[in-house]
Amino acid sequence: MYPTLEACVNDLERNGHLVRIREEVDPDLELAAIHLRVFEAGGPALLFENVKGSRYRAVSNLFGTLERSKFMFRQTWESTKNVIALRNDPIQALKHPLRHARSAAAAAKALPMRQGGAAGFQEISIQELPLIKHWPMDGGPFITLPQVYSEDPDKPGIMNANLGMYRVQLQGNDFIADKEIGMHYQIHRGIGIHQHHAARKGEPLKVSIFVGGPPSHTLSAVMPLPEGLSELTFAGLLAGRRFRYSYEDGYCISRDADFVITGEIHPGETKPEGPFGDHLGYYSLAHPFPLMRVHKVYAKPNAIWPFTVVGRPPQEDTAFGALIHELTGDAVKQEIPGVKEVHAVDAAGVHPLLFAIGSERYTPYAPAKQPAELLTIANRILGTGQLSLAKYLFIAAEEQEPISTHDEAAFLSYILERIDLQRDLHFQTNTTIDTLDYSGTGLNQGSKVILAACGEKKRELGISVPSQLQELREFVHPRIVQPGVVALECPPFTSYTEAKEQLQELSQAIAERGGIPDIPLIVICDDSGFLSASLSNFLWATFTRSNPSHDMYGVNSGYSFKHWGCDTLIIDARIKPHHAPPLIPDAAVQKRIDRLFTSGGSLNGMG
C-alpha cells in the first residue's frame, strides 16, 4: 500500500523491478525511445533522474508486465477483486455474509476523504513540466497517464464525479503557451456527458488533471467499473488508503497526486489537437477537440512524472488490459445474458476486432442449425459501452468442444470451419467506430460486421495455397496465413472504383476455376510476406486497414432481400490514401540512445 508514487518507486527498486537512469535524457523523443526498447525486452520500470529542461524526475513502464503490476497491488489485489465481484453479484454477500465480511471492511475504507486546502503543493507553470514528445510526427508533448477529473454540473460532488484517462496536449499547434492545453476525449466518455450538461447551462466545465500519486489512481482512470462504484472509491480500494482531496478555487485537488492542472472547458471552444502516435499503431491526425484554459498548475517539491508510450500493440497499455480483465472477471456475463467470453484483440488495436463466445438456447430441444441467440447477443455487445466501437465481431457458440477467445488462431479456425458465408454475415453501415480508426469514411464514422457461427463443421480448412490462387493477373505471392486463410499481394490501392473492378475480376476468376471451399478467407494486402509472417501481423494489418462495408468482397457474392453473402470472403486490407500513417521510429534517435545500453550506461545489456 503506497501513500505516494515515490514510495512505489522505492519499493520496486528494493525488489529488483526498477532501474534508475542517471544520464541526462531529452524528453523530445529520447525518453519514449528508451521506454519502447526496454519494454520490448521485458525490462523493468525506469526512473529518469535527469530530464533535460525540467527539474522533475519521470518514471515509465510501471505497468510493463502483469507480474510487476500485481506485485504493486499485492496487499490489496484479492480484496479488490472480491469487492468488484460482490458489485457484480451482490446476492453472494447475502448467502455468505461471514465469507465476505473482509470485503465489506475493505470497501468501507475506500470512501474518499476530504481535507483542507492544497497544502504540500507549489504553484508552477506548464513549461516546467517534463514535456515528453513520443513520436516524430506528434503535434507536441502530451500527458499519456493523466487522471482527468470532472463533476456533473447537474449532480455536483465527488461521488458523482468522473475520473478518466483522456489525451492531453501540453504545447504545440495553436495553443497559447502556459495558458491553453488540448483535451482529446472520444465518444462514450463520462467527461462528454459532463461537458454537455455544462454547455446546456451555458457554463464552463471545471476540470482537474491529476498526474502521479499511488499507481492505483492511474489504473482507476481506465477501469470499466460496475454501476454505482466510482473511480475515486476504486482508487482508494486498490490503494488500501482513502483517496484524499480538497477544493481550491472551486477545483478538486487530489492531495495524493504529484501534479495537478486545473482549468475550464468553455462551451463551443475547440482547437486542433494532434497528431499523436496512438495505440492502433498509426498516428491519429489533427482534429478540433475541446480547449482547456489553464487556471493553475501545482507540483509536489519532489514530484515524479509518470508516463507511458503507446504504439502498435503490444505496449504497456496491454498490461492495463490484462489487469482490467483479471479484476473485473466475469462482469460482462452479468451485463449481457448468454455471453461466456468477450475478448478485445490487442494485436488488432483492441477496438477494431472482438472475439466472443455466446449461447444458443432458443431451441434447446433441437440441434442448433444456424445462429439465432448469438445474433441477439452480438447486438447487445455492439451496444455496450466501449465494445460498441468495434468493427469486426466474430462470435461462436460453444458446443461439444471447449473453445477460448484467447487462443486467437484456434478460435478463428473454429469460426471459419462452421460459418455459412452466404447466411452468417450481418452488417451495420454508416455507424460509429473508434475515433482513432481511420479506415472508415470520416472521424468516428464507418461500419461493422458480425460473423457468427454455430453447429457442426462445414469444411476442413486448407493448409496450402490452392492452384486456383496461382498465376492470377495482378494478384501475386499467395501465402497461407493460417488454415483456411490466404494472403494475396496486389498493386497499391488507388480508388474504390478500381478496387471494385479488381476484386470482382479476382472473384470471377476463382469462381471460374471451381471455387476454393477450403479457403473461406482471402486477405488482399500490400505485402503478403509481412502479413503472413505472424499471427500478430495478420490481425493488425487486416483489421486496422479495412472498413467492412467498403472493403469486403466475395466469390459468388450477391444479395437476397438486402442480405449480402458469398462463398469465400475477400477483405481488402491494403493501405488506403485516407488512412493515417503508421508509426516509424526516428533512426537518429535510436542511435543516440544506444549510449545508455552500452558499457557504462545505466541500461547496459538490457536491450
N, C-alpha and C positions, 0 to 999 in steps of 0.2 A: 504494500500500500504506500503510494508515493504522495506526499503533500505538494511536491514541486517537480518540474521537469529535471532540474539539477539532481534531485535525489534519485530519479530513474536512471539518468546518465551514469551516476557514480555506481549504482548497483549493477548496471550492465557491465561496466568496466571491471569491477571486482570479480565478476563471474565469467569473464572472457568473451563477452558479447559486444564489446565496443572498443574501437581504436581511436586514439587522438591523432589528429593531423596537425603538426607543428608549423609546417611551411605556410607562407602566405599564399592564398589561393584567390584567384579572380572570380567574383560572382558572375561575371559575364562569360557564360558557357563552361568554365572550368569546373565549378562545383558540381554541376549537373553531369558532366562527362565522367568525373571521378566516381560519383554515385552510381552511374549506369554500369561502369566497368566492375565495381565491387559487387553490386547486386547480381550481375550476370555470373560472377564467380562464386555466388552463395556466401559472400563475406559478411562481416559484422556491421553493426551500426557505426557511423562515422561522426566524430565531433571535430568540426573545423574550428580551431582555436584562433586563427588569424585570417579573417575575411577582409580582403582588400576593400578599403573605402568605408568600413564600418567598425565600430568598437565592439560590436556584439558577435558572439560565437553563433555557429549554426550546427544543427545536427540533422542527419538523414539516415534512412534505412533502418529506423527503429522497428518498423513492422515488416522488414525484408523477408523474414521466414516465419512460418506458423509457429515453429518451435520457440523463437525469441518472443513473439507476440504473447504466446501463452505463458512464457516464463515471467513476463512483466506483470501478468494478471494472475499469477499462480495462487495468491491468497484469497482472491475473490471470484475466481472463474466459476467454480461449481455452484456457489450460492447465487451468482447472477443468472446462470443457466436455469436454475431451479425457479427463480422468481419469474423469468420470462415464460417458462413452461406453465407456471400457475396462471399467468395472464392469458395464455392460450387455452388452458383447460382448468378453470377455477374449481370445477367440481372435485378435482383431486384433493384440494385443501379441505373440503368438507368430508370426504371419505377417509382421509388420513391426516387429521389435524396435528398429531404429535410428530409425524414424519416431516411435516412442512413447517414446524414451529421456527426452525432456524432460518428458513427462507423469509418468513414473516418478520423476524427480527432484523435480518439484513435489509429488507425493504424499508423498515421503519427508520433506519439510519440514513436513508438515501435522500430524504427531502431536502431541497435547497435551504441554505441558512443565510439570512440577510444580516449584513454587518454595516457599519457606518463609514462613509467617506471613501476615498480612494487612496488610503494610506499605503506606503511602500512603493508607489509609482513615481517616476519622474516624467515630466512632460517633454517630449522630443518632437521631431518632425519626420515626415515620410522619408526624406533623403538620408536620414541617419540609419535607416534600417538596412539589413543585408538585401540589396536589390539584385535578386537572382534571376538571370535570364537563362532559359533552359535549352532552347533550340535555336539554330541560326536565324530562322525567319520569324521568330517570335516578335510581337509588336513592342515588347518591353519586358521589364521584370514583373513577375506575378507571385502572389501568395498561393501556394499549392496545398497547404494544410490549414486553411482558415476554419474557424468556428464562427459562422455568421449568425448573429442573434437578432431576432426581431419579435415584436409583440403585436398581437392583433388589436388594431385600434378599437374594434367593437367589443373586445374582451381583454383589456389590458391585464398585465400581471405575469409573473414568471411561470406559473403553472399552465398558462395557455400560450407560452412563447414557442417559437420555432428556433432550433439550432441546426443549421445546415452547412454543408461544405460546398460553397459556390466559388467559382474562379474570380480572383480579384487582381486587376491590373493596376500596378502602383505608379507607373510612369509610361510615357510614350504617347503616340498618336496625338490627339488634340487636348489631352488632359493638362490642365494648369498645374504645374509642379507644386507639390505640398498642399494643394487645395482641392484637387479632384482625383478620384480614382474610379475605375470601371468595375461594375458588379455584373458578372455574367451568370445568370441562372436560367435553367431550362424549364420547359413546361412540366407540370405536375409537381411543382416545388412549393413548400409551405410559405416561403417568403413572398411568392407571387400572390397568394391569397391575401396576405397582409398588405401588400402594396395596392392591390385592387381596392381593399376596404378603405385605405388611407386616401387614395385618389378619389373615391366616391365622396368622401367628406371634404375634398379639396385641400387636404393636409399633406405635408411631407411625412414620410415614414422614417422614424428614428431607427438607426441600425448601429449595432456594435459588432466589431470584428475582434474575436479573441484569437491569439496565436500562442501556442505553447500551453503550459500548465501540465497537470498529470496526463499521461497518454490516454487514459480513459476518456478524457474530454474530447480529444481528437477523434477517437473512434465513435463517440456518441453522435458526432455531427454527420456520420454516414450510415447510422443504424436505421433500418426499417423496423420500427417498433410497433408492438400491439397498440390498438386504440386505447387511449387513456394513460399510457405510460410515456411521460415526457422525456425528451432527450436530457434535460438537466437532472431529472431523477435517475435516469440510467447512468449518467456520468458519475453521480455520487455512489451509486450501487456498485459499479465496476471499480471505482477508486477505493471503496471501503471507507469513504470520507465524504461528508456532505459538501455539495457544491456551494462555495461561499461567494456571495455577490453583494454589491451595493449599487446605489444610483448616484450619479454625478451629472449635474446639468440636465437631468431628465433622461440620461442614458444609463443602461445597465452596464456595470463593470464587473467582470469576473475577477475576484480577488486572487484567484489561483493562477491566472494566465501570466505569461511572461510579457506579452504585449497586448495592448488594446487600442483599436482605432475606432473612434465614434464619428458619426456623421448622419446626414439626411439624404434621402432619395425623394426628389420633388416630382410631382405628377407631370408626366409627359417629357421629362428631361432625359435625353439619351445622347451618347457619343459613340463613335466607332470603337469597338473593343476587339483585340486580336491583331494579327493571327496568333495562334498558340498551338504548339505541338501537343496533340491530345491522345487519349487512351485507345483510339481506334488505329493508331499508327500513322496518322496523317495530321496535317495542320487543320485546325478549324480556322476559317478565314475571318476577316474583319467584318463585323455587322454591328448595327446600332443596339446597344444594351444600356440598361439603366446607369446613370451617372450618380455617384455618391459624393456629395460635398463634405469634405473633411472638416470636422469640428475640432477634435483634439486627438493627439497620439500619445500614448503612455507606454513606458517600459520600466521593468524592474531594474535595479542597478546592475545585476549580474545576469541579465536575461539571456536565454538561449532561443534561437530562431529555428524551429523545426521546418523541414521542407521535404518534399519528395519530387521525383521526376516521373512524368507519365509519358508513355510512348507505346509502340506496338507491344502487345502482351507477349509473355508475362512480364509484369513490372511489380513494384511494391504494392500497388493497389490490388494486385491479385491476392496477396495475403489478407488484405481487408476483406475481400470476398469470402475467403476461406474462414476467417474469423466470424463473419456475419452468419455464414451457413451453419457453423458449429454452435453458435449461441442461440440462433433462432430455431434451429432444428426443424421440427415439423410444422412451423407456423403456417406455411402455405396450405397444408392439409386442412387446417382449421378454417382458413379463409375460403377455400374453394372445395366444396364437397366432391369426392370422386378422384381428386388428384393424389397421386402417390409420390411423384417427384417432379420438380421443375428445376432445370439446370441452365443458367445463362452461360453460354460457352465463352470462356475467357479468351481463347485463342482467336475468336472471331470479333473481339472487341466488346463482348458482353451483350450489348443491346441488339445487334443485328440478328443473333441466332439463339433460339431457345430450343432445348430438348425437353420433352415432358412425357410422363407415363400417367395414364388415367385408367378408368374402369369402363367396362361395358356391361351394365347391369339392367338395361332397359327390358331385355327379354331373357332372363336367366334360365328359362325353361327351354331355350333353343340356342344352338351354337351361333356365335357372332358371325354374321355374313358380311357386314360392312360397318364402317364407323357410324355410330349414332350418338351415344352419350359422349363419346370422345369429342364430337364437334361442339356440343354444349359446353364441355369443359374447356375446350380450346378458346371459345369466345369469352368465357369467364377470365381465362388467363390474359387474353389480349385486352381486357377491360379492367385490369387490376394494376394500379399504381405504375411503377417504373416498367413492369412487364409489358405494359401497353405500347412501349416504344419499339418492341421487337418487329423485325421484318419477316423473318422466317421462323415458323413454329413447326417442328417435327414432333408429332405426338403418336404414341402407340399404346395399345392395351396389353398389359402383362397377362399372359395366359398360361400355357403349360410350362414354359421355362422362365426362370427368373432373368430379368434384364435390369440394367443400370444405365441411367443417362450419363454417368461419369466415365463409363468406358465408351468414349465417343465413337471410335471406329466400329465397335461391335453394335452399338445402338443404331448407327446409321445403316449398317448392313441389315439389321433386323427390320427396319422400316422398308428398305429397298427390296427385301425378299418378299414382302407382303403387300406393298402398296399397289392399288389399281390406278394407274396414272390417268386413265380415262374418266375415273369417278372420284378420286380422293384428293384432288387439288381444289382448294377453296380460297378465292382471292378477296381482298379488300382493297379497293383502289381509291385514289385521291383522299388519303388519310394522313394522320400524323406519324412521324418517325422521330428518331433521336436527332436533337439539334446538331450534334456533331457529325452526323452521317450525311455525306454529300452525294450519295448515289441516287437520291430521289430527284424530284422536279423543282425543289426550292427548299429554303430553310424550314425545317420541321415537316416537309411535305414529301410524301412518297406513297408506298403501297405495302401490303402484307400478303403472305400466303400461308395457309395451313396445309401441311402434308400429313395426312392421318392414315394409320394402318392398323389392322387387326386381323385375326383369323389365321388360317393355315398359310404356309409358304406357297407362293405362286410361281417362284422361279429360283433356280440356282444361279448365283451371281458369277459372271465371268471373271477369270483371273489372268487373262491375257488379252492383248489387243486383237479384236476380231478383224478378219480380212476386209469386212465392209468399211472399215475406217482407214484402210491403207490406200495410198495413191489417189487421194482426193484433191481436186483442184483447190488451191488456196489454203486448205486445211492440212497441216503437216505435223510431223513429230508427235504422233499419238503415243500416249504413255498411260499405263494403268496407275491410278492413284491409290485405290484400294479395291477389293472385289466389287464389281458392278459399276465402277466409276472410271471414266477415261478423260484425260486432259488432251485437248486438241489446240494446237497453235494456229493463229490466224493473223493476217496483216492487221496493223493498228486500226482501231475504231475511228471512223470519221464522222458518221451521222447515223441516226436511227433508220433513215430511209435505206441507206446502203446496207446496214446490218440486217435489216429485214430481208432484203434480197439475198444476201449471202447465206443466211441461216435457213431460209426457205429452200434455197438450192441444195444446201447440205442435207436437210431433212428429206427432200425428194430423192437425192442420190442414195441415201441409206435405205429408204423405202423400196426403191427400185432394185436394190441388192438383196432384198428379202428381210430387211429389218434386223435388229440386234436385241432379241428378247432378254438375253442375259446381261445386257448393259443398260440399266434403266436411267443412268445419268451421264451426260456428257458435259464437260465444262470447257467453254471456249476461253482462251487466255492469250496473253502476250508472250508467255514463256512457259511451255509445258514442263520443261526440266525443273524450273523453280517450283511450280505448283505441285508437282508430283514428288518432290524431294522429301516432304514430311507431311504428316497429318496437320501440323500447325500451319504450314504454308497453304495447304489446301483450304482449311477452314477460314483463314484470314483473307486470302485473295478472293475466294469465291463469294463470301457473304458480305464483305465490306465493299465490293466493287460491282454489285448488281442490285437492281431495283426490280422486284418480282414482276410488276405489271409491264415493264418495258424490256426486260432482259431475259424473259423466259420464253422459249420456243419449244417445238416438239416434232418428233416424227409422227406422221399420220395424225396431226393435230386438227382440231375442229370444235365447233360449238354445237351443243344440243340444248335448245331452250336456254340460252345465255350461260350455260355451263361449259367451260373450256376443259379439254382433256387431250391426252396424247398417248403414244406407245412408249417412246423414250423421251425423257425430259432433257432439254438443252438449256444451260444457263450461260449467258454471255458475260463473263467476268473480266473482260478487257478493261483497261483504264480508259475512261471517257474524258472528253475535254472539260466537262463541268466538274469533274472530281477535284478534290483538294490534293495538293502534292504530298507524297509520302515523306516521312521524317528521315533525313540523312545526316549523320553526324558530320561535324566540321573536321576535316583531316588535320588541319594545322593545330587545332585544339587537342585532338587526340595525341599528337606528337608532343605538345607542350606538357601534358600531364604525365607523360612517361617518367618524368623526374621523380615522382612520388612512388613509383613501382619498382625502381631500380635500387641497387645497393646504396644504403644510407638514407633512403626515403622512408617516410612513415608507413608506406604500404608495400614495402619490398616483398616480392614473391607472392603478392595477393592476386594479381590479375595480368 
